[in-house]
Amino acid sequence: MATMAAVAIMLSILVNGAANTLVVKALYSIWSTDARGNPMQFRRPWDATLAKFIGIAVAGLLGKALLHAVASLRLRNDSAACSGILKPSKRSHLRTVALAAAPAFLNVLSTGCLCAGLMYVPASVSLILRSSGIIFTAVFSMTFLGKEMPAFKWVGVGCCLIGITLASLANISTATVFEGSLTQSITGMALVVTSQLFKALQVVIEEILIKKAKLPTIDIILWGGIWPLLIMLSVVYPVMYAFPGADHGHMHDPMSSVAMFSNSLEVSTLFLGACFTGGAITVSLTYATAFLSAMWRMLLEAGGTFLVWLFGLVVHYLVDSGSELGEAWSTWSYLELLGFLLVLLGQFIYGGFLQLPCGRTASRAGAGDPSDLEAAKVTTAEPSSQNSRREEGRLEEAAELERGARGGDQASSGAVSGDAC
């Protein structure tokens, strides 16, 4: 069952990750009319960012409702195991909400930079550049999680770094394909790489919350959507409206977005598609962090590059050579292909799927770091795992109280009953 779940998560990451990138790129290529009746292209990265968080929040609410329904059905058979889910303590709930705010804020920064960068670089190049998150995650995992990084894993990370460099050079050399501006191409790549810095810190914090703080995965997803929505609506949009810009005198005019939605069925449909794929990929990635690790999450997220690139070639040569979704094959495409293959090689080496002739290697994914495969320790809101989590918390708190001035089993049980959820 665990193996099937892991395979389903991986497939969902590959498909929904590629789909989300392509949907957002397609959204940027659509023209509509603004509130004043003027034609305008939907190049609005903050609206694409908002779409993702709407999808995450809806997915979290549906998942929470589903697990609550399952717990209700099991309540008759095991009331002790389910009561903590149906009626969590107020202290536990507030703790979850507060802790989930940190990765949510980083997600806003990451998604905003990524959506802005997608306006200036091809979809396939953006996915290759997103592999830079592997390097950042490796550093943060060592720093904050104490993860072990044997030599063969550094070889894998090095291959990814070289591959990203080659893909970047290829994109700079073909900057005229999209915007015709070298400056815009470099800016787009810088934004994508910066987004991965924020993303790496986000996923490492989420792994800490799920595996060390023992927060339910579904709560990380839920508040990972609600918090960013609150930040976007109460901070980002008002600030963007207040600053002067080219959007009817503002950096971002929400009324222009509303008008473009209402005046174009394509814009509305693609926006809903961005909501759906954004929510689906985030759910899959968060459970990948729970089942595997933050590092494996970043490795899997970079795996949809080939699908996006193949789609771009098909669109350019078989559908519409002038479409922004299409990518022409040029002399520099060989360099991009080499970069992609090096990134793929680095992923296989890091995961231990390829044996190196020297140094410490692994026979399968995660063997170099036992914490990379901790399916048995996944914290969800399901009754069985919730009960196990309470038992672990009970033992830990009992040990802490026993080391205090006054041991006593009575004090230990009282502390546990107040904190268990």
N, C-alpha and C positions, 0 to 999 in steps of 0.2 A: 504493500500500500504506500509506504514512504517513497519507494522508488518511482511508482507511477505518479505520485504527487510532484516529485522533483522533475520528472520528464515533462509533465504538464506545465509546470512553472517555466521551464526553459523554453518550450515551444511558444508559450504566451509572450515571453519577453522578446523573442526573435520576431514574431509576427506583429505584435502590437507596437513594438518599438519602431520597426520599419514603417508601419502604417501611420503612426503618429507623426513621424518626420515628414512623410510624403503629404499627409493631409494639411499640415501647417504650411508647407511649401506651396501647395495648391491654393490654399486660402490667400496667400500673399499675391498670387497671380490674378485674382479675380477683380474685375472692375464693377463699381456700382455708383450710385449717386448719393451725395451727402445731403445734409439738412437744407442746403441752399439750392439744391438741384444741379450742382456741379459734378461732373464725372470725377471719380476718385478711385485709385487702386487701393485695395485693402492691405496696405503694408503697415499693420498696426500690431506690433509685437506684444504690447501689454494686454490687448484683448485676447491674443492667442494664449498668453500666460494665464489670464482669468479663466479661459475655457478649460485648461488642464485642472485647475483647482476646483472648478465646479464638478468636473468628472470625479475627482478624488473624493470630494465631500459626499456626493451621491452614492458612490461605491461604498464608502465607509458606513453611511446610514443604512444602506441595504444589507450589508454584511452584518452589522450590529443587530438589525432587526431579525435576520435569519438565525443568528446564533442565539438570540433571546428566545425565539420560537422553539428552537431545538432544546434549549435548557428547560423551557416550560413543559415540553412533552416528557422530558426525563425526570421532572420534579417528582412525579408520583412514585417512581422507582427508587430514587436516591435523593431525598430532599436535602441531606447534609451537603452533598457535593454541588448542588445547583443553587442553594440559597445565596451563596456568596456572589453568584453571577447576577441573579435576579435582583438582589438587594445589596449592592456593594456599599461599603462604608463611605461616608461623606469625605473623610480624610483621604481615603484611597483615590476617590474620583478626582478630587481637587489636585492631588499629587500628579495623577496621570495628565490632566489638562495642562498643568504648569510645566511639566517636564517635556511635553510634546511641543511646546512653543519654540524651543531652540532649533530643532531640525526643520520646523515649519518655516521659520524666518530665513534660514539658509536656503530652503527650497524656493522661496520667492526670489532671492538673489540669483540662484542658479538658473531657474526657468526664465527669468527676465533676460539675463545675458544670452542664454541659448536662443531664445526666440528672436532677439535682436540680431544675433550673429547669422541666423538662418536667412536673413534678407540679403546677405552679401556673399555667401559661399554655397556651392552646390551641396545637395543633400548628402551625397556619398562622402564628400570631403568632410562635412560636419561630423558624420559618424566616425570617421577615422580619427579626427581631432578629438572626439569625445573619449577615445582610448587613453588620452592623457590622464583621465581620471584614475586609471589603473596605477599610474606612478604616484599621484597624490595620495591615493588610498593606501598604497603600500607604506608610505612614510607615516601617515596618520595612524595606521594600524599598529605599527611598531611603537609609535610615541604614546598613544592613548590606550591601546589594548594589550600592549606587551607581546604582540605577535612575533613569532620567530620567522626570520627571513633567511633560510639557507642559501647557499651560493646559486643553486639551480633556479631559484625563484628570481634572483637578481638578474640572471641571464635572460629569463623571460621578460622581465620588466625592461631590460636594455633593448631587446628586440622590438618591443612595442614603441620605445622612444625613437629608435631609428626609423621605424615604419611611419610614425607620425611626422617626423622631419621630412621624409621623402614625399609624403602626400602633401605637406605644406608647400614644399618647393614646386611640386607639380601645379598646385592651385595658383600660386603666385605667377607662374609662367603662363598660365591660361586665364589671367584675370579678366581679359576682355570678353570671355564667354558670357559672363552675367552682367556686370555693371559697367564694364569697360574702364574701371578705375583700380589701379594698384593699391591706392590708399584704402578704398572701401574693402578690397579683398583682405588686406592685412588687418584692418579693423574687425572684419567679420571673424577671422580666425582667432584674433586675440580675445574677442568676446566669447567664442565657443570654449577656448581653453580656460578662460577665467571662470566660466560657468562650471567647469569640471572641478576646479579648486573648491568652490562652494559645495558642489555635489559630493565630493569625497569626504569633506568634513561632515556633511549631513548624514551620509550613510554610516560613517563610523559612530557618530553619536546615536543613531538609531540602533545599531548593533549593541551599544552599551545599554541602552534603555530596554531592549528586548531580552538580552541574555544575562545582563548583570542586575539591572533594576527590576527585571521580571515583569515588565509591562506587557499586557496582551497586544499581540500584533495588530488585531483589528482596531484597537484604540489608537495606535500609532497612525494607522491609515486614516481613521475618521478625523482626528484632530490635525493630521497633516493636510487635510483639505479645508477644515473649518478655520483654523488659525490663518492660513494664507488668504482666504477669502476676506476675513476681517481686516487683515493688513492692507490688502489691495483696495478695498472699498473705503476704508477710513483714513489711510495714509497715502498710498501710491497715487490713486486717481485724483484726490484733491490737490496734491502737490504738483502733479503733471498739469492739471488744469490752471493752477495759479501761475506757473512759469510761462513766459511768452514763447511763442513758437509759430510754426507754419500752419498749424491746424486751426484755422479761423482765429488766429491770435493766441493760441494756446499750444503747449507741447502736446497735449492730448485732449481732445474734446469728445466726451462720452456721447453727446448728442449726434455727432457725426457717425459714430459707430452704430447707434440705434437706427439712424436713417438708412445706413448701408445694409443693415440686417433686413429692414422692412422693404427695401427697394430691390433686393436681389435674393431669389430663392437659392442660388448657388452659394452665396455667402452664408446664409442661415444654415444650409445643409452641411457645409464644410465646418462651420463653427460647432455644430452638434457632433460631427465626426471627431473633431479635436477634443471635445468633452469626453466622448466615449473612449477613444483610444488613449487619451491622457490618463483617465481613471483606471483603465485596464492595465496599462503598462506599470503604473505606480503600485497597484495592488500586487502584481506579479513580482516586481522588484523588491517590495517590502517583505514578502514571504520568502524571496530568495535570500534576503539578509537573515531571516529567522532560521531557515532550514540549513543554509550554508554559512556565508559570512559576507561582510561588506565588500571584501576583495573580489569574491566570486560574483557578487552582484554587478560590479563594474565590468568584469570580464564578459559576462553574459550580455550586458547592455550594448557592448561594442560589436556583438556578433551579427547584427542585422545589416552591416555595411554592404555585403555582397548583394543582398536582396534589393536594397535601395539603388545600388549602382546598376544592377541588371535591369531594374524597372526604368531607370533613366535612359539607358541605351535603347530599350524597346520603344519608349515614347518618342525618342528623337528620330529613329530610323524607320519605324513602322506606323507611327500615329501622327505626330506633328513636330517637324524639325524646328519650329519656332517656339515651342512651349518651354516655359521656365522649368518644368519638371524634367525635361529631356537633357541628356548629356551626350555630347558628341565625342567620338573616339579620335584622339589626336596623338601626336608623337609623345607628348608628355603623359598621356594616359598609361603608358608602360611604366613610368616612374610611380604613378599612383597605384597601379596594380602591384608593383613590387612592394610598395609601402603597406598595402593591405595584406599581402602574403606574410610580410615580416610581423605585422601585428597579430595575425592568426597564429604564426609560429610561436610568438611570445606567449600567447594565451595557452597553447598546448604545453609548452615547456613549464610555465608556471603551475599549471594544473597537474603536472606529473604524468601526462599522457605520452610524452616523449622522453625517453631515457637519455641522459647525457653520459658520455664515456667516462667522465670523472666527476668527482664531487658527490654530494648527497642528493639523491633523486628520490622520486616517489613512484609507486606502482599504480596509483590511481589518484583521482582528484582529492586534494585535501590531505594526503598522507603525510606531507611535510609539516603540516600544522593541524593537529587533531581538532582544533576548534573550528576548522573550516567545514567539517561535517558533523553537526550537532543536532541532527533531526530529533533525537530523543529529548533534547532540551528546549525545543521550540515552545514558546509561550503564546498560546492563543486563548481565546475566551471560551473554548469548549470545556464542558464540565470535567472530563477526565484529567486534562492537563492543568486545569485550574485547581483541582483538588491536590494534584501533585505539587503545584507551586506553593500552596498553603502549607503542605507538609514540610517542604524545604525551608520556608520562612519560619515555621514553628521551631525547627531544629536549630536554625541559625540564631534566632532570638533567644532561645533557651540557653544556648551556649554563652551568649553575651551577658545575660542576666546572672548566670552562674559564676561568671568572673567578677561580678560586682561585690559590693560589701555585704549585701544580704542576698544569698542565693535563694533558694526556695522555689519549689515547683508552683506555688500559688501565684507568685509574681510573674513567673514565666507565662503561665496560661493566660493571665490577665492582659499581658502585653500583646500576645498573639491574637486574642479575640478582638482587640481594638484595631489591629493593623491588617488582618487578613481580609481579602476581598474576593 
